[in-house]
C-alpha cells in the first residue's frame, strides 16, 4: 500500500500512526490481555473513525469474532479519549488574537456553531423522545463547537446532548465552562440560532446564514461550517450512529468527536 493510500484509509500519515502504536505498546494491560496487538488495535480504531464500517467487516478482515471487534473498538476509544482529551484548548488571548479578524470595529477571536449527527432510534421511549430533533425532523445527537477565528482549529467542544436540545439551550447549559475560557476582550461570531445570549456575559454577534444584509460577516461565519466539514470527513462523525444499545450513546458520541477534533488540530 502506498503512503497516500494509507493516509486516505486511516486519515493520518503512517509516521503519526506509528507514534500512536509505539505509545500503545508501552501500556500495561490489566486483566486478560487483548487478542490484538497494539498495531492492530490502533489501526482498527482509526479505520473505524475514518471509514465507519460495521464491526463485522473489520472482524472478518482480522479473523476474529464480531464481539471481539466491538470490545477492541470500545477499549481503544476509551484509551484515546483519555490520552487526547486535555489537548483541546482555547490557548491564550494572545494566541486567539493572532488568528482573529476585524470587521466593523469589532475584533473576532472565535467562531461558534452547533452540529447534529443522526442516530438510529432507541428502544427506550424516554431516550427516543429526547433524541428527536423537531428542527431537523430526525433522531440525532448534537454538540457545540468553538473554532478559532480563522476556522483552522477546534478550540473546544461542549458536552454532547440529545437532539431535542437546541443550540441556544446547549450554550446556556454550558455557560460556566466557556466563561472560564474567554475574556472580556474575546468576541465571537455565530448564526442566528444563538440570539438571546446578550445577558450571558459572552460577547457574541449573530448573523443569519447566507444573509445578504451582512455578507462580510456571513463569509467569515461560514469558516466554522468548513471546520465542521473537516471533522465530518471522518465518517464516524457524519453517518448515522449505530450504537444505541450501548449504555451511554451520548458519551460515546462525545468521545468520538473529541478524539477526531484533536487529530485534525494536531496531525492533519
C-alpha positions as semicolon CSV with decimal commas, in nm:
position;residue;x (nm);y (nm);z (nm)
1;X;0,000;0,000;0,000
2;X;0,135;0,344;-0,092
3;X;0,173;0,613;0,173
4;X;-0,103;0,820;0,012
5;X;-0,339;0,521;0,010
6;X;-0,256;0,452;0,373
7;X;-0,334;0,810;0,471
8;X;-0,659;0,805;0,278
9;X;-0,761;0,485;0,458
10;X;-0,685;0,591;0,817
11;X;-0,685;0,972;0,789
12;X;-0,331;1,013;0,924
13;X;0,021;0,973;0,797
14;X;0,199;0,644;0,860
15;X;0,455;0,827;1,075
16;X;0,185;0,961;1,308
17;X;0,013;0,622;1,330
18;X;0,343;0,453;1,418
19;X;0,387;0,702;1,703
20;X;0,049;0,607;1,848
21;X;0,126;0,236;1,805
22;X;0,453;0,276;1,991
23;X;0,280;0,460;2,274
24;X;0,007;0,198;2,296
25;X;0,265;-0,083;2,305
26;X;0,411;0,066;2,625
27;X;0,080;0,038;2,811
28;X;0,049;-0,243;3,060
29;X;-0,288;-0,415;3,007
30;X;-0,472;-0,505;3,328
31;X;-0,662;-0,831;3,346
32;X;-0,692;-1,054;3,041
33;X;-0,462;-0,930;2,764
34;X;-0,635;-0,821;2,441
35;X;-0,643;-1,063;2,150
36;X;-0,499;-0,797;1,919
37;X;-0,154;-0,642;1,909
38;X;-0,105;-0,270;1,974
39;X;-0,070;-0,218;1,597
40;X;-0,395;-0,398;1,524
41;X;-0,582;-0,210;1,796
42;X;-0,468;0,135;1,681
43;X;-0,531;0,067;1,313
44;X;-0,868;-0,087;1,396
45;X;-0,987;0,230;1,571
46;X;-0,854;0,471;1,309
47;X;-1,021;0,275;1,029
48;X;-1,343;0,272;1,230
49;X;-1,333;0,650;1,284
50;X;-1,226;0,735;0,931
51;X;-1,436;0,489;0,728
52;X;-1,704;0,382;0,982
53;X;-1,751;0,022;0,865
54;X;-1,971;-0,215;1,060
55;X;-1,783;-0,422;1,321
56;X;-1,837;-0,749;1,138
57;X;-1,649;-0,616;0,834
58;X;-1,333;-0,547;1,033
59;X;-1,386;-0,867;1,232
60;X;-1,372;-1,072;0,913
61;X;-1,056;-0,895;0,797
62;X;-0,890;-0,952;1,134
63;X;-1,023;-1,309;1,154
64;X;-1,190;-1,255;1,488
65;X;-1,543;-1,253;1,627
66;X;-1,776;-0,957;1,598
67;X;-1,781;-0,926;1,979
68;X;-1,401;-0,914;1,992
69;X;-1,406;-0,638;1,731
70;X;-1,664;-0,443;1,932
71;X;-1,466;-0,486;2,255
72;X;-1,149;-0,364;2,083
73;X;-1,326;-0,057;1,945
74;X;-1,467;0,042;2,284
75;X;-1,139;-0,023;2,465
76;X;-0,940;0,186;2,219
77;X;-1,196;0,464;2,212
78;X;-1,161;0,498;2,590
79;X;-0,781;0,486;2,569
80;X;-0,754;0,753;2,300
81;X;-1,010;0,973;2,475
82;X;-0,811;0,969;2,799
83;X;-0,490;1,029;2,606
84;X;-0,611;1,324;2,398
85;X;-0,899;1,500;2,574
86;X;-0,681;1,754;2,758
87;X;-0,523;1,869;2,433
88;X;-0,828;2,065;2,318
89;X;-0,753;2,418;2,430
90;X;-0,863;2,777;2,386
91;X;-0,496;2,870;2,435
92;X;-0,429;3,228;2,544
93;X;-0,599;3,553;2,443
94;X;-0,279;3,646;2,261
95;X;-0,295;3,320;2,063
96;X;-0,658;3,386;1,971
97;X;-0,586;3,747;1,872
98;X;-0,312;3,630;1,636
99;X;-0,580;3,436;1,446
100;X;-0,852;3,700;1,478
101;X;-1,013;3,923;1,216
102;X;-1,166;4,270;1,243
103;X;-1,496;4,380;1,094
104;X;-1,700;4,690;1,175
105;X;-1,463;4,792;1,458
106;X;-1,502;4,454;1,630
107;X;-1,216;4,205;1,666
108;X;-1,347;3,850;1,646
109;X;-1,147;3,585;1,828
110;X;-1,366;3,276;1,794
111;X;-1,642;3,117;1,588
112;X;-1,931;2,914;1,730
113;X;-2,179;2,667;1,586
114;X;-2,374;2,356;1,675
115;X;-2,399;2,045;1,464
116;X;-2,618;1,735;1,465
117;X;-2,531;1,377;1,388
118;X;-2,821;1,145;1,300
119;X;-2,867;0,830;1,502
120;X;-3,086;0,523;1,498
121;X;-3,397;0,522;1,713
122;X;-3,382;0,391;2,068
123;X;-3,598;0,116;2,217
124;X;-3,602;0,326;2,537
125;X;-3,912;0,551;2,498
126;X;-3,767;0,830;2,716
127;X;-3,431;0,838;2,535
128;X;-3,602;0,811;2,198
129;X;-3,810;1,121;2,271
130;X;-3,501;1,308;2,388
131;X;-3,310;1,219;2,073
132;X;-3,574;1,352;1,833
133;X;-3,497;1,696;1,689
134;X;-3,804;1,887;1,570
135;X;-3,570;2,129;1,392
136;X;-3,425;1,862;1,161
137;X;-3,709;1,608;1,193
138;X;-3,476;1,322;1,285
139;X;-3,322;1,140;1,579
140;X;-2,977;1,279;1,647
141;X;-2,711;1,379;1,897
142;X;-2,579;1,735;1,888
143;X;-2,274;1,924;2,008
144;X;-2,135;2,280;2,021
145;X;-1,806;2,360;1,850
146;X;-1,586;2,659;1,924
147;X;-1,339;2,730;1,645
148;X;-1,052;2,974;1,607
149;X;-1,143;3,289;1,415
150;X;-0,952;3,167;1,109
151;X;-1,152;2,844;1,111
152;X;-0,844;2,622;1,129
153;X;-0,854;2,487;1,485
154;X;-1,113;2,342;1,720
155;X;-1,081;2,532;2,048
156;X;-1,341;2,344;2,246
157;X;-1,640;2,112;2,238
158;X;-1,942;2,113;2,462
159;X;-2,080;1,801;2,616
160;X;-2,290;1,604;2,370
161;X;-2,667;1,645;2,402
162;X;-2,971;1,461;2,265
163;X;-3,117;1,622;1,954
164;X;-3,415;1,778;2,132
165;X;-3,177;2,032;2,294
166;X;-3,133;2,344;2,079
167;X;-2,804;2,523;2,014
168;X;-2,911;2,809;2,240
169;X;-3,007;2,571;2,520
170;X;-2,675;2,388;2,490
171;X;-2,494;2,719;2,519
172;X;-2,689;2,818;2,828
173;X;-2,633;2,478;2,989
174;X;-2,256;2,507;2,942
175;X;-2,205;2,882;3,002
176;X;-1,993;2,837;3,313
177;X;-1,745;2,626;3,117
178;X;-1,699;2,887;2,844
179;X;-1,682;3,184;3,080
180;X;-1,371;3,028;3,232
181;X;-1,207;3,014;2,888
182;X;-1,295;3,356;2,744
183;X;-1,213;3,712;2,847
184;X;-1,392;4,046;2,810
185;X;-1,171;4,107;2,505
186;X;-1,300;3,799;2,323
187;X;-1,579;3,835;2,071
188;X;-1,746;3,553;1,883
189;X;-1,943;3,511;1,562
190;X;-2,232;3,265;1,532
191;X;-2,556;3,210;1,344
192;X;-2,899;3,342;1,445
193;X;-2,973;3,030;1,649
194;X;-2,766;3,181;1,930
195;X;-2,964;3,504;1,956
196;X;-3,060;3,582;2,315
197;X;-2,721;3,538;2,481
198;X;-2,668;3,910;2,539
199;X;-2,721;3,870;2,913
200;X;-2,485;3,573;2,938
201;X;-2,162;3,768;2,970
202;X;-2,020;3,623;2,648
203;X;-1,967;3,871;2,364
204;X;-2,132;3,731;2,052
205;X;-2,253;3,864;1,718
206;X;-2,517;3,657;1,544
207;X;-2,590;3,657;1,173
208;X;-2,843;3,466;0,968
209;X;-2,690;3,202;0,739
210;X;-2,641;3,333;0,384
211;X;-2,758;3,675;0,499
212;X;-2,747;3,946;0,234
213;X;-2,757;4,218;0,499
214;X;-2,414;4,128;0,639
215;X;-2,227;3,949;0,357
216;X;-1,884;4,007;0,516
217;X;-1,995;3,859;0,848
218;X;-2,162;3,569;0,668
219;X;-1,846;3,497;0,470
220;X;-1,646;3,479;0,794
221;X;-1,906;3,280;0,986
222;X;-1,905;3,010;0,720
223;X;-1,549;2,920;0,824
224;X;-1,690;2,731;1,123
225;X;-1,901;2,527;0,881
226;X;-1,588;2,443;0,684
227;X;-1,422;2,331;1,008
228;X;-1,719;2,106;1,082
229;X;-1,690;1,963;0,731
230;X;-1,326;1,875;0,806
231;X;-1,439;1,693;1,118
232;X;-1,707;1,507;0,925
233;X;-1,455;1,387;0,669
234;X;-1,413;1,123;0,940
235;X;-1,723;0,921;0,864
236;X;-1,784;0,815;1,226
237;X;-1,897;1,177;1,278
238;X;-2,100;1,202;0,959
239;X;-2,302;0,886;0,916
240;X;-2,591;0,768;1,130
241;X;-2,474;0,642;1,469
242;X;-2,537;0,273;1,521
243;X;-2,451;0,249;1,892
244;X;-2,776;0,296;2,085
245;X;-2,760;-0,049;2,251
246;X;-2,466;0,094;2,448
247;X;-2,537;0,220;2,798
248;X;-2,441;0,578;2,713
249;X;-2,457;0,674;2,344
250;X;-2,424;1,043;2,437
251;X;-2,085;0,982;2,597
252;X;-1,979;0,760;2,307
253;X;-2,059;1,045;2,068
254;X;-1,858;1,292;2,275
255;X;-1,553;1,065;2,283
256;X;-1,552;1,025;1,904
257;X;-1,582;1,399;1,844
258;X;-1,311;1,482;2,098
259;X;-1,061;1,234;1,958
260;X;-1,112;1,346;1,599
261;X;-1,102;1,716;1,692
262;X;-0,756;1,667;1,843
263;X;-0,640;1,461;1,546
264;X;-0,734;1,727;1,290
265;X;-0,590;2,004;1,511
266;X;-0,252;1,841;1,562
267;X;-0,196;1,589;1,285
268;X;-0,400;1,673;0,973
